[in-house]
Amino acid sequence: MILVDSSVWIDYFRGISSRQADTLDELLASEIVATGDLILTEVLQGFRHARDFKRAKSLMTSLLIVDVAGSDVAVKAAENFRTLRAIGIAVRKTIDTIIATRCIESGYSLLYSDRDFNPFVTHLGLRAA
């Protein structure tokens, strides 16, 4: 399964052509694409106009929505954060640590364009889509 990060959804809804947004467009027609509850919040809170909000909400809630956190993932995310910090990598956003950890623990691939996920791929086994 492929979980799509907010960084990709934002480009997709803004109509920004990027490798990741184009991949998302292709995946929506052919693959099981999922989003996370926290990702859903991040994306939907950014819409200013009700029409755009409703369109995005309709599309995103039609997908599988994964509960991203939970106590087990929260503890493992803290461990992953500490592991990266111990090797000199500063993760800027806690939510990215949680999303990456959920993907690692559940065996999901992550489609992202946010460079903050790269250390999770390099050092912790996150699979990039």
Secondary structure, DSSP 8 states (H G I E B T S, - for coil): -EEE-HHHHHHHHHT---HHHHHHHHHHHHS-EEEEHHHHHHHHTT--SHHHHHHHHHHHHTSEEE----HHHHHHHHHHHHHHHHTT-----HHHHHHHHHHHHHT-EEE---GGGHHHHHHH--EE-
